[in-house]
Amino acid sequence: MLGACAGTQTAATSEPMASQAPAAAETGDGSLLGKYKCQLTIDGKTYPAAECEIVPGDLEGVLWIEKRQGSQRFAGEVTPSGGGFDLAGYFYCPQGACDEEVKATFARTGDGFEATIQTAHGPVKVTLVK
């Protein structure tokens, strides 16, 4: 059950550093860029929203998303797709209990995006709102 790593945040052991995220470059799709409130729903429980952000990456046309708050986090490359975007990255807990590579497709939902990330511990619904 993934909810097991939903406890209090502690010092990171496997947390990706912001420096691992691509820094800044121009990209053709500015509509995805910006700060969002990311909310996770796991095993029917919705956790408080935390900040996440989509930023330009180091390589032209590459975007990067990262949620660096809370006990469950995700980060990875964003590829615009059909009004939403695809995520290819990783889902992790600062304590290392749920680290794994993931892929997901985020669909546009009014003022944000939504996807279900399939993890080894079960599905994680992710809602992003600007």
N, CA, C and O atoms as a GROMACS GRO file, in nm:
protein
  520
    1MET      N    1   0.084  -0.117   0.000
    1MET     CA    2   0.000   0.000   0.000
    1MET      C    3   0.089   0.123   0.000
    1MET      O    4   0.176   0.138   0.086
    2LEU      N    5   0.068   0.212  -0.096
    2LEU     CA    6   0.152   0.330  -0.111
    2LEU      C    7   0.128   0.429   0.001
    2LEU      O    8   0.219   0.505   0.035
    3GLY      N    9   0.012   0.431   0.059
    3GLY     CA   10  -0.018   0.524   0.166
    3GLY      C   11   0.080   0.512   0.282
    3GLY      O   12   0.087   0.603   0.365
    4ALA      N   13   0.154   0.405   0.289
    4ALA     CA   14   0.249   0.386   0.398
    4ALA      C   15   0.358   0.491   0.398
    4ALA      O   16   0.416   0.520   0.504
    5CYS      N   17   0.389   0.550   0.284
    5CYS     CA   18   0.493   0.654   0.284
    5CYS      C   19   0.430   0.793   0.286
    5CYS      O   20   0.494   0.891   0.248
    6ALA      N   21   0.307   0.801   0.329
    6ALA     CA   22   0.237   0.929   0.331
    6ALA      C   23   0.251   1.002   0.464
    6ALA      O   24   0.174   1.094   0.491
    7GLY      N   25   0.346   0.963   0.546
    7GLY     CA   26   0.362   1.023   0.678
    7GLY      C   27   0.434   1.155   0.674
    7GLY      O   28   0.441   1.221   0.570
    8THR      N   29   0.486   1.192   0.786
    8THR     CA   30   0.555   1.319   0.800
    8THR      C   31   0.683   1.322   0.717
    8THR      O   32   0.757   1.224   0.712
    9GLN      N   33   0.707   1.434   0.654
    9GLN     CA   34   0.826   1.450   0.571
    9GLN      C   35   0.950   1.454   0.659
    9GLN      O   36   0.951   1.518   0.764
   10THR      N   37   1.054   1.383   0.615
   10THR     CA   38   1.181   1.385   0.688
   10THR      C   39   1.291   1.423   0.592
   10THR      O   40   1.267   1.446   0.474
   11ALA      N   41   1.412   1.429   0.642
   11ALA     CA   42   1.527   1.464   0.558
   11ALA      C   43   1.536   1.366   0.442
   11ALA      O   44   1.520   1.245   0.461
   12ALA      N   45   1.562   1.417   0.324
   12ALA     CA   46   1.563   1.335   0.204
   12ALA      C   47   1.689   1.252   0.193
   12ALA      O   48   1.800   1.298   0.221
   13THR      N   49   1.669   1.128   0.152
   13THR     CA   50   1.783   1.043   0.124
   13THR      C   51   1.790   1.011  -0.024
   13THR      O   52   1.899   0.994  -0.079
   14SER      N   53   1.673   1.002  -0.088
   14SER     CA   54   1.673   0.972  -0.230
   14SER      C   55   1.608   1.082  -0.311
   14SER      O   56   1.576   1.063  -0.428
   15GLU      N   57   1.589   1.197  -0.250
   15GLU     CA   58   1.523   1.308  -0.316
   15GLU      C   59   1.609   1.365  -0.428
   15GLU      O   60   1.727   1.393  -0.407
   16PRO      N   61   1.550   1.383  -0.549
   16PRO     CA   62   1.628   1.447  -0.654
   16PRO      C   63   1.655   1.592  -0.618
   16PRO      O   64   1.568   1.660  -0.565
   17MET      N   65   1.770   1.638  -0.645
   17MET     CA   66   1.805   1.776  -0.618
   17MET      C   67   1.754   1.863  -0.730
   17MET      O   68   1.743   1.819  -0.845
   18ALA      N   69   1.722   1.987  -0.699
   18ALA     CA   70   1.674   2.079  -0.801
   18ALA      C   71   1.776   2.093  -0.912
   18ALA      O   72   1.739   2.118  -1.027
   19SER      N   73   1.904   2.078  -0.880
   19SER     CA   74   2.007   2.090  -0.983
   19SER      C   75   2.000   1.976  -1.084
   19SER      O   76   2.056   1.988  -1.193
   20GLN      N   77   1.932   1.865  -1.049
   20GLN     CA   78   1.915   1.757  -1.145
   20GLN      C   79   1.811   1.793  -1.248
   20GLN      O   80   1.813   1.740  -1.360
   21ALA      N   81   1.719   1.882  -1.213
   21ALA     CA   82   1.618   1.925  -1.308
   21ALA      C   83   1.682   2.016  -1.410
   21ALA      O   84   1.767   2.099  -1.375
   22PRO      N   85   1.644   2.004  -1.536
   22PRO     CA   86   1.698   2.093  -1.636
   22PRO      C   87   1.671   2.238  -1.595
   22PRO      O   88   1.566   2.268  -1.539
   23ALA      N   89   1.764   2.327  -1.623
   23ALA     CA   90   1.754   2.465  -1.578
   23ALA      C   91   1.664   2.548  -1.668
   23ALA      O   92   1.542   2.539  -1.657
   24ALA      N   93   1.720   2.627  -1.758
   24ALA     CA   94   1.636   2.717  -1.836
   24ALA      C   95   1.674   2.714  -1.983
   24ALA      O   96   1.791   2.712  -2.018
   25ALA      N   97   1.574   2.715  -2.066
   25ALA     CA   98   1.593   2.724  -2.211
   25ALA      C   99   1.459   2.764  -2.269
   25ALA      O  100   1.356   2.754  -2.201
   26GLU      N  101   1.457   2.809  -2.391
   26GLU     CA  102   1.333   2.846  -2.457
   26GLU      C  103   1.262   2.720  -2.504
   26GLU      O  104   1.326   2.623  -2.545
   27THR      N  105   1.131   2.721  -2.497
   27THR     CA  106   1.052   2.609  -2.548
   27THR      C  107   0.936   2.663  -2.630
   27THR      O  108   0.893   2.776  -2.610
   28GLY      N  109   0.888   2.584  -2.719
   28GLY     CA  110   0.781   2.626  -2.807
   28GLY      C  111   0.645   2.627  -2.741
   28GLY      O  112   0.554   2.692  -2.793
   29ASP      N  113   0.624   2.560  -2.628
   29ASP     CA  114   0.493   2.551  -2.567
   29ASP      C  115   0.492   2.616  -2.430
   29ASP      O  116   0.518   2.550  -2.330
   30GLY      N  117   0.463   2.745  -2.425
   30GLY     CA  118   0.460   2.815  -2.299
   30GLY      C  119   0.332   2.794  -2.221
   30GLY      O  120   0.324   2.833  -2.105
   31SER      N  121   0.230   2.731  -2.283
   31SER     CA  122   0.103   2.716  -2.215
   31SER      C  123   0.110   2.622  -2.095
   31SER      O  124   0.029   2.635  -2.003
   32LEU      N  125   0.202   2.528  -2.093
   32LEU     CA  126   0.215   2.435  -1.981
   32LEU      C  127   0.299   2.492  -1.867
   32LEU      O  128   0.287   2.448  -1.752
   33LEU      N  129   0.385   2.588  -1.899
   33LEU     CA  130   0.478   2.641  -1.800
   33LEU      C  131   0.407   2.710  -1.684
   33LEU      O  132   0.304   2.775  -1.703
   34GLY      N  133   0.463   2.694  -1.566
   34GLY     CA  134   0.411   2.768  -1.452
   34GLY      C  135   0.402   2.685  -1.327
   34GLY      O  136   0.434   2.566  -1.325
   35LYS      N  137   0.356   2.752  -1.221
   35LYS     CA  138   0.339   2.688  -1.091
   35LYS      C  139   0.197   2.632  -1.082
   35LYS      O  140   0.101   2.692  -1.130
   36TYR      N  141   0.188   2.516  -1.020
   36TYR     CA  142   0.061   2.447  -1.001
   36TYR      C  143   0.049   2.404  -0.856
   36TYR      O  144   0.149   2.396  -0.784
   37LYS      N  145  -0.072   2.377  -0.814
   37LYS     CA  146  -0.100   2.306  -0.690
   37LYS      C  147  -0.123   2.161  -0.732
   37LYS      O  148  -0.212   2.132  -0.812
   38CYS      N  149  -0.044   2.071  -0.678
   38CYS     CA  150  -0.054   1.928  -0.709
   38CYS      C  151  -0.117   1.857  -0.592
   38CYS      O  152  -0.073   1.871  -0.478
   39GLN      N  153  -0.221   1.781  -0.620
   39GLN     CA  154  -0.288   1.707  -0.515
   39GLN      C  155  -0.289   1.559  -0.551
   39GLN      O  156  -0.324   1.522  -0.663
   40LEU      N  157  -0.250   1.475  -0.455
   40LEU     CA  158  -0.246   1.330  -0.475
   40LEU      C  159  -0.362   1.264  -0.403
   40LEU      O  160  -0.396   1.302  -0.291
   41THR      N  161  -0.421   1.165  -0.468
   41THR     CA  162  -0.523   1.081  -0.405
   41THR      C  163  -0.474   0.938  -0.412
   41THR      O  164  -0.448   0.885  -0.520
   42ILE      N  165  -0.460   0.875  -0.295
   42ILE     CA  166  -0.406   0.739  -0.284
   42ILE      C  167  -0.498   0.658  -0.195
   42ILE      O  168  -0.532   0.700  -0.084
   43ASP      N  169  -0.539   0.543  -0.244
   43ASP     CA  170  -0.628   0.455  -0.167
   43ASP      C  171  -0.752   0.530  -0.117
   43ASP      O  172  -0.798   0.506  -0.005
   44GLY      N  173  -0.806   0.621  -0.200
   44GLY     CA  174  -0.927   0.695  -0.164
   44GLY      C  175  -0.904   0.814  -0.074
   44GLY      O  176  -0.998   0.888  -0.046
   45LYS      N  177  -0.782   0.835  -0.027
   45LYS     CA  178  -0.751   0.949   0.060
   45LYS      C  179  -0.685   1.059  -0.022
   45LYS      O  180  -0.585   1.035  -0.090
   46THR      N  181  -0.741   1.180  -0.015
   46THR     CA  182  -0.684   1.294  -0.086
   46THR      C  183  -0.596   1.372   0.011
   46THR      O  184  -0.640   1.414   0.118
   47TYR      N  185  -0.472   1.390  -0.028
   47TYR     CA  186  -0.373   1.460   0.055
   47TYR      C  187  -0.375   1.609   0.024
   47TYR      O  188  -0.416   1.648  -0.085
   48PRO      N  189  -0.330   1.692   0.117
   48PRO     CA  190  -0.326   1.837   0.093
   48PRO      C  191  -0.241   1.870  -0.031
   48PRO      O  192  -0.141   1.805  -0.060
   49ALA      N  193  -0.286   1.973  -0.102
   49ALA     CA  194  -0.214   2.015  -0.222
   49ALA      C  195  -0.077   2.070  -0.185
   49ALA      O  196  -0.059   2.132  -0.080
   50ALA      N  197   0.020   2.047  -0.274
   50ALA     CA  198   0.156   2.098  -0.258
   50ALA      C  199   0.196   2.165  -0.389
   50ALA      O  200   0.139   2.138  -0.495
   51GLU      N  201   0.295   2.251  -0.381
   51GLU     CA  202   0.340   2.319  -0.502
   51GLU      C  203   0.417   2.225  -0.593
   51GLU      O  204   0.493   2.139  -0.547
   52CYS      N  205   0.397   2.243  -0.722
   52CYS     CA  206   0.482   2.180  -0.823
   52CYS      C  207   0.492   2.279  -0.937
   52CYS      O  208   0.416   2.376  -0.944
   53GLU      N  209   0.586   2.255  -1.027
   53GLU     CA  210   0.611   2.353  -1.132
   53GLU      C  211   0.659   2.284  -1.258
   53GLU      O  212   0.734   2.188  -1.254
   54ILE      N  213   0.612   2.337  -1.372
   54ILE     CA  214   0.663   2.295  -1.502
   54ILE      C  215   0.752   2.408  -1.552
   54ILE      O  216   0.709   2.522  -1.565
   55VAL      N  217   0.878   2.374  -1.581
   55VAL     CA  218   0.977   2.473  -1.623
   55VAL      C  219   1.044   2.427  -1.752
   55VAL      O  220   1.041   2.308  -1.784
   56PRO      N  221   1.106   2.521  -1.826
   56PRO     CA  222   1.184   2.481  -1.943
   56PRO      C  223   1.305   2.399  -1.901
   56PRO      O  224   1.362   2.420  -1.794
   57GLY      N  225   1.344   2.305  -1.985
   57GLY     CA  226   1.461   2.222  -1.957
   57GLY      C  227   1.586   2.276  -2.025
   57GLY      O  228   1.581   2.375  -2.097
   58ASP      N  229   1.698   2.208  -2.001
   58ASP     CA  230   1.826   2.246  -2.061
   58ASP      C  231   1.826   2.232  -2.213
   58ASP      O  232   1.887   2.312  -2.284
   59LEU      N  233   1.758   2.130  -2.262
   59LEU     CA  234   1.754   2.105  -2.406
   59LEU      C  235   1.634   2.175  -2.467
   59LEU      O  236   1.527   2.181  -2.407
   60GLU      N  237   1.652   2.228  -2.587
   60GLU     CA  238   1.544   2.299  -2.654
   60GLU      C  239   1.422   2.209  -2.670
   60GLU      O  240   1.433   2.096  -2.716
   61GLY      N  241   1.307   2.259  -2.630
   61GLY     CA  242   1.182   2.185  -2.644
   61GLY      C  243   1.152   2.090  -2.530
   61GLY      O  244   1.045   2.029  -2.528
   62VAL      N  245   1.244   2.074  -2.435
   62VAL     CA  246   1.222   1.984  -2.322
   62VAL      C  247   1.165   2.063  -2.205
   62VAL      O  248   1.216   2.170  -2.169
   63LEU      N  249   1.060   2.009  -2.145
   63LEU     CA  250   1.002   2.068  -2.026
   63LEU      C  251   1.023   1.971  -1.910
   63LEU      O  252   1.043   1.851  -1.931
   64TRP      N  253   1.018   2.022  -1.787
   64TRP     CA  254   1.044   1.942  -1.668
   64TRP      C  255   0.939   1.977  -1.563
   64TRP      O  256   0.908   2.095  -1.542
   65ILE      N  257   0.884   1.876  -1.496
   65ILE     CA  258   0.792   1.899  -1.386
   65ILE      C  259   0.851   1.839  -1.259
   65ILE      O  260   0.919   1.736  -1.264
   66GLU      N  261   0.826   1.905  -1.146
   66GLU     CA  262   0.873   1.848  -1.020
   66GLU      C  263   0.782   1.891  -0.906
   66GLU      O  264   0.747   2.008  -0.893
   67LYS      N  265   0.746   1.794  -0.824
   67LYS     CA  266   0.675   1.816  -0.698
   67LYS      C  267   0.775   1.782  -0.589
   67LYS      O  268   0.812   1.666  -0.572
   68ARG      N  269   0.821   1.886  -0.515
   68ARG     CA  270   0.928   1.865  -0.417
   68ARG      C  271   0.881   1.874  -0.273
   68ARG      O  272   0.963   1.877  -0.182
   69GLN      N  273   0.752   1.880  -0.252
   69GLN     CA  274   0.699   1.888  -0.117
   69GLN      C  275   0.616   1.765  -0.087
   69GLN      O  276   0.566   1.698  -0.178
   70GLY      N  277   0.601   1.734   0.040
   70GLY     CA  278   0.518   1.622   0.081
   70GLY      C  279   0.596   1.493   0.090
   70GLY      O  280   0.716   1.488   0.061
   71SER      N  281   0.528   1.390   0.132
   71SER     CA  282   0.595   1.262   0.153
   71SER      C  283   0.597   1.175   0.028
   71SER      O  284   0.675   1.080   0.022
   72GLN      N  285   0.514   1.205  -0.070
   72GLN     CA  286   0.522   1.139  -0.201
   72GLN      C  287   0.547   1.248  -0.304
   72GLN      O  288   0.479   1.351  -0.304
   73ARG      N  289   0.643   1.225  -0.391
   73ARG     CA  290   0.684   1.327  -0.486
   73ARG      C  291   0.704   1.265  -0.623
   73ARG      O  292   0.713   1.143  -0.636
   74PHE      N  293   0.710   1.350  -0.725
   74PHE     CA  294   0.740   1.301  -0.859
   74PHE      C  295   0.814   1.409  -0.935
   74PHE      O  296   0.807   1.527  -0.902
   75ALA      N  297   0.885   1.366  -1.038
   75ALA     CA  298   0.961   1.458  -1.123
   75ALA      C  299   0.985   1.390  -1.256
   75ALA      O  300   0.986   1.267  -1.264
   76GLY      N  301   1.005   1.469  -1.360
   76GLY     CA  302   1.039   1.409  -1.489
   76GLY      C  303   1.016   1.501  -1.606
   76GLY      O  304   0.974   1.616  -1.591
   77GLU      N  305   1.045   1.447  -1.724
   77GLU     CA  306   1.028   1.520  -1.848
   77GLU      C  307   0.881   1.525  -1.887
   77GLU      O  308   0.807   1.428  -1.869
   78VAL      N  309   0.842   1.640  -1.940
   78VAL     CA  310   0.706   1.663  -1.985
   78VAL      C  311   0.708   1.679  -2.137
   78VAL      O  312   0.788   1.756  -2.191
   79THR      N  313   0.620   1.606  -2.205
   79THR     CA  314   0.606   1.618  -2.349
   79THR      C  315   0.462   1.656  -2.379
   79THR      O  316   0.371   1.578  -2.352
   80PRO      N  317   0.439   1.776  -2.436
   80PRO     CA  318   0.302   1.815  -2.471
   80PRO      C  319   0.238   1.709  -2.560
   80PRO      O  320   0.303   1.655  -2.650
   81SER      N  321   0.109   1.679  -2.534
   81SER     CA  322   0.041   1.573  -2.608
   81SER      C  323  -0.110   1.593  -2.601
   81SER      O  324  -0.168   1.587  -2.493
   82GLY      N  325  -0.172   1.616  -2.715
   82GLY     CA  326  -0.318   1.620  -2.724
   82GLY      C  327  -0.387   1.713  -2.626
   82GLY      O  328  -0.489   1.674  -2.569
   83GLY      N  329  -0.336   1.832  -2.603
   83GLY     CA  330  -0.397   1.926  -2.511
   83GLY      C  331  -0.352   1.907  -2.367
   83GLY      O  332  -0.378   1.991  -2.282
   84GLY      N  333  -0.284   1.797  -2.340
   84GLY     CA  334  -0.229   1.770  -2.207
   84GLY      C  335  -0.080   1.747  -2.220
   84GLY      O  336  -0.012   1.817  -2.295
   85PHE      N  337  -0.028   1.649  -2.146
   85PHE     CA  338   0.113   1.617  -2.157
   85PHE      C  339   0.141   1.478  -2.106
   85PHE      O  340   0.065   1.422  -2.026
   86ASP      N  341   0.252   1.422  -2.153
   86ASP     CA  342   0.302   1.294  -2.105
   86ASP      C  343   0.416   1.319  -2.007
   86ASP      O  344   0.497   1.409  -2.027
   87LEU      N  345   0.420   1.240  -1.902
   87LEU     CA  346   0.527   1.246  -1.804
   87LEU      C  347   0.609   1.118  -1.814
   87LEU      O  348   0.554   1.008  -1.813
   88ALA      N  349   0.740   1.133  -1.823
   88ALA     CA  350   0.833   1.020  -1.814
   88ALA      C  351   0.934   1.058  -1.707
   88ALA      O  352   1.019   1.144  -1.729
   89GLY      N  353   0.923   0.994  -1.592
   89GLY     CA  354   1.009   1.035  -1.481
   89GLY      C  355   1.010   0.932  -1.370
   89GLY      O  356   1.022   0.812  -1.394
   90TYR      N  357   0.998   0.981  -1.248
   90TYR     CA  358   1.002   0.892  -1.134
   90TYR      C  359   0.913   0.944  -1.023
   90TYR      O  360   0.891   1.065  -1.009
   91PHE      N  361   0.863   0.851  -0.944
   91PHE     CA  362   0.782   0.876  -0.826
   91PHE      C  363   0.868   0.833  -0.709
   91PHE      O  364   0.930   0.727  -0.714
   92TYR      N  365   0.874   0.914  -0.604
   92TYR     CA  366   0.964   0.879  -0.495
   92TYR      C  367   0.914   0.934  -0.362
   92TYR      O  368   0.835   1.028  -0.357
   93CYS      N  369   0.962   0.873  -0.256
   93CYS     CA  370   0.939   0.921  -0.120
   93CYS      C  371   1.076   0.962  -0.066
   93CYS      O  372   1.175   0.892  -0.090
   94PRO      N  373   1.084   1.073   0.008
   94PRO     CA  374   1.214   1.116   0.060
   94PRO      C  375   1.286   1.008   0.140
   94PRO      O  376   1.409   1.006   0.144
   95GLN      N  377   1.211   0.919   0.204
   95GLN     CA  378   1.273   0.812   0.282
   95GLN      C  379   1.313   0.693   0.195
   95GLN      O  380   1.375   0.599   0.245
   96GLY      N  381   1.278   0.695   0.067
   96GLY     CA  382   1.319   0.589  -0.024
   96GLY      C  383   1.226   0.470  -0.030
   96GLY      O  384   1.259   0.371  -0.095
   97ALA      N  385   1.112   0.474   0.036
   97ALA     CA  386   1.024   0.358   0.045
   97ALA      C  387   0.940   0.333  -0.080
   97ALA      O  388   0.880   0.226  -0.092
   98CYS      N  389   0.935   0.428  -0.172
   98CYS     CA  390   0.845   0.409  -0.287
   98CYS      C  391   0.909   0.454  -0.418
   98CYS      O  392   0.837   0.490  -0.512
   99ASP      N  393   1.040   0.453  -0.428
   99ASP     CA  394   1.109   0.504  -0.545
   99ASP      C  395   1.092   0.412  -0.666
   99ASP      O  396   1.116   0.292  -0.657
  100GLU      N  397   1.048   0.471  -0.779
  100GLU     CA  398   1.037   0.393  -0.902
  100GLU      C  399   1.017   0.485  -1.022
  100GLU      O  400   0.969   0.598  -1.008
  101GLU      N  401   1.054   0.434  -1.139
  101GLU     CA  402   1.030   0.507  -1.263
  101GLU      C  403   0.882   0.493  -1.298
  101GLU      O  404   0.821   0.389  -1.276
  102VAL      N  405   0.826   0.601  -1.354
  102VAL     CA  406   0.685   0.600  -1.392
  102VAL      C  407   0.664   0.675  -1.522
  102VAL      O  408   0.746   0.756  -1.564
  103LYS      N  409   0.550   0.645  -1.585
  103LYS     CA  410   0.503   0.718  -1.702
  103LYS      C  411   0.355   0.742  -1.681
  103LYS      O  412   0.285   0.660  -1.623
  104ALA      N  413   0.307   0.857  -1.729
  104ALA     CA  414   0.165   0.889  -1.717
  104ALA      C  415   0.127   0.989  -1.824
  104ALA      O  416   0.212   1.063  -1.874
  105THR      N  417   0.000   0.992  -1.859
  105THR     CA  418  -0.055   1.090  -1.952
  105THR      C  419  -0.152   1.179  -1.876
  105THR      O  420  -0.252   1.131  -1.821
  106PHE      N  421  -0.123   1.308  -1.873
  106PHE     CA  422  -0.208   1.406  -1.807
  106PHE      C  423  -0.305   1.466  -1.908
  106PHE      O  424  -0.263   1.515  -2.013
  107ALA      N  425  -0.434   1.463  -1.877
  107ALA     CA  426  -0.537   1.522  -1.962
  107ALA      C  427  -0.579   1.656  -1.904
  107ALA      O  428  -0.579   1.675  -1.782
  108ARG      N  429  -0.614   1.750  -1.992
  108ARG     CA  430  -0.660   1.881  -1.947
  108ARG      C  431  -0.796   1.865  -1.880
  108ARG      O  432  -0.883   1.793  -1.929
  109THR      N  433  -0.814   1.935  -1.768
  109THR     CA  434  -0.940   1.933  -1.694
  109THR      C  435  -0.974   2.075  -1.652
  109THR      O  436  -0.938   2.116  -1.541
  110GLY      N  437  -1.039   2.149  -1.735
  110GLY     CA  438  -1.079   2.286  -1.700
  110GLY      C  439  -0.960   2.375  -1.673
  110GLY      O  440  -0.898   2.427  -1.766
  111ASP      N  441  -0.927   2.395  -1.545
  111ASP     CA  442  -0.819   2.485  -1.507
  111ASP      C  443  -0.690   2.412  -1.471
  111ASP      O  444  -0.604   2.468  -1.402
  112GLY      N  445  -0.675   2.288  -1.516
  112GLY     CA  446  -0.554   2.214  -1.484
  112GLY      C  447  -0.542   2.084  -1.561
  112GLY      O  448  -0.586   2.075  -1.676
  113PHE      N  449  -0.483   1.985  -1.497
  113PHE     CA  450  -0.457   1.855  -1.561
  113PHE      C  451  -0.477   1.745  -1.458
  113PHE      O  452  -0.472   1.768  -1.337
  114GLU      N  453  -0.501   1.623  -1.510
  114GLU     CA  454  -0.520   1.510  -1.420
  114GLU      C  455  -0.466   1.384  -1.486
  114GLU      O  456  -0.476   1.365  -1.607
  115ALA      N  457  -0.407   1.297  -1.403
  115ALA     CA  458  -0.356   1.168  -1.451
  115ALA      C  459  -0.359   1.069  -1.336
  115ALA      O  460  -0.370   1.106  -1.219
  116THR      N  461  -0.350   0.942  -1.371
  116THR     CA  462  -0.330   0.839  -1.272
  116THR      C  463  -0.194   0.776  -1.300
  116THR      O  464  -0.170   0.721  -1.407
  117ILE      N  465  -0.105   0.786  -1.202
  117ILE     CA  466   0.028   0.725  -1.213
  117ILE      C  467   0.018   0.584  -1.155
  117ILE      O  468  -0.018   0.566  -1.039
  118GLN      N  469   0.049   0.486  -1.236
  118GLN     CA  470   0.047   0.347  -1.190
  118GLN      C  471   0.181   0.316  -1.124
  118GLN      O  472   0.286   0.322  -1.188
  119THR      N  473   0.177   0.284  -0.996
  119THR     CA  474   0.299   0.250  -0.923
  119THR      C  475   0.292   0.104  -0.880
  119THR      O  476   0.186   0.042  -0.888
  120ALA      N  477   0.401   0.051  -0.835
  120ALA     CA  478   0.406  -0.087  -0.787
  120ALA      C  479   0.317  -0.106  -0.664
  120ALA      O  480   0.277  -0.218  -0.633
  121HIS      N  481   0.287   0.003  -0.594
  121HIS     CA  482   0.207  -0.003  -0.472
  121HIS      C  483   0.061   0.031  -0.496
  121HIS      O  484  -0.020   0.028  -0.403
  122GLY      N  485   0.027   0.064  -0.620
  122GLY     CA  486  -0.111   0.098  -0.653
  122GLY      C  487  -0.119   0.230  -0.728
  122GLY      O  488  -0.019   0.301  -0.742
  123PRO      N  489  -0.239   0.262  -0.774
  123PRO     CA  490  -0.256   0.386  -0.851
  123PRO      C  491  -0.250   0.511  -0.764
  123PRO      O  492  -0.294   0.510  -0.648
  124VAL      N  493  -0.196   0.618  -0.822
  124VAL     CA  494  -0.189   0.748  -0.756
  124VAL      C  495  -0.253   0.849  -0.851
  124VAL      O  496  -0.201   0.876  -0.959
  125LYS      N  497  -0.368   0.903  -0.810
  125LYS     CA  498  -0.432   1.007  -0.891
  125LYS      C  499  -0.365   1.140  -0.861
  125LYS      O  500  -0.349   1.178  -0.745
  126VAL      N  501  -0.324   1.210  -0.967
  126VAL     CA  502  -0.256   1.339  -0.953
  126VAL      C  503  -0.341   1.445  -1.021
  126VAL      O  504  -0.375   1.432  -1.138
  127THR      N  505  -0.374   1.551  -0.946
  127THR     CA  506  -0.450   1.664  -1.000
  127THR      C  507  -0.364   1.788  -0.989
  127THR      O  508  -0.313   1.820  -0.881
  128LEU      N  509  -0.346   1.858  -1.102
  128LEU     CA  510  -0.269   1.983  -1.106
  128LEU      C  511  -0.365   2.096  -1.138
  128LEU      O  512  -0.443   2.086  -1.233
  129VAL      N  513  -0.360   2.205  -1.059
  129VAL     CA  514  -0.443   2.321  -1.082
  129VAL      C  515  -0.356   2.445  -1.073
  129VAL      O  516  -0.277   2.459  -0.980
  130LYS      N  517  -0.370   2.536  -1.171
  130LYS     CA  518  -0.292   2.662  -1.169
  130LYS      C  519  -0.348   2.755  -1.065
  130LYS      O  520  -0.297   2.866  -1.048
   0.00000   0.00000   0.00000
